[in-house]
Amino acid sequence: MNAAETVASTTAPAFAVNLAGKILAWNRGSEDLFGHKAAEVIGRSCWRLLSGRDIYGNDYCGKVCPLRRMARECRPVNPNDLVFRSAVNEPIKTRVWLVVVSGAAPSEATVVHLLCPPTQGEQEADAPAWRLSCGNRAKQLSCRELEVLGLLSEGKGTREIAEVLGLSSSTVRNHVHNTLHKLRVHSRLEAVALAHRLRLLC
């Protein structure tokens, strides 16, 4: 699955950039959240468009991005709470998860950003009852499904996961399907984001 397919696989706001920060994919969720149409942003620098800051107001996004640097160095990236600028210059606070999608060469990797704004649903998501419910669902995952989930978080596709685990592609697809069903999510990207939130991949 390439970056554009990964971004399109979720209804949550998501976009993908290359390691230089150029926007490669931008889904409907991001259009609704920021007010920018995909055709307006593809090819633009993410930091110039969004002007991200940390929750204390310090400049965060820039030509040198700590998150992209960590992705380039193949280091795990934890979720971050950032404040972006919308098309009408309004601040938008959101939690950001990253998924690195491998390219033909390390320099061709893309970084998918999955965004979770703090809506009412987000507040409920932080409630103990929600965590308990999701935790119980996560306990249903088999060791093999957790392995597959971990490889998904590294941006690996079905064929790559099959090669790593010595399985057929159809078996990997079955594991992915079962994982999404058990976690009650609709895409691989949402499954990875939830897994990070529940610390399943630590």
Number of C-alpha atoms within 10 A of each C-alpha: 14 15 25 18 11 21 27 20 17 19 14 21 22 28 28 27 25 23 21 16 22 18 23 22 24 26 22 19 19 21 19 12 16 20 14 17 15 17 9 10 17 17 15 14 19 23 20 14 17 19 19 23 20 15 15 8 10 11 13 19 22 16 13 13 15 13 21 22 14 12 21 18 10 12 12 15 17 12 16 15 18 24 26 22 18 17 14 9 12 11 17 16 20 19 16 20 25 28 24 26 24 20 14 7 7 13 12 14 20 29 26 27 20 25 24 18 19 16 11 8 11 13 11 13 14 12 11 10 11 13 15 12 11 19 16 13 15 19 13 13 18 13 10 13 19 19 16 24 24 19 19 22 23 19 27 22 19 20 15 17 22 18 12 11 13 10 14 13 16 12 12 23 17 12 20 21 15 16 25 21 14 17 21 14 15 14 20 20 27 20 22 26 20 17 21 19 16 15 10 15 14 9
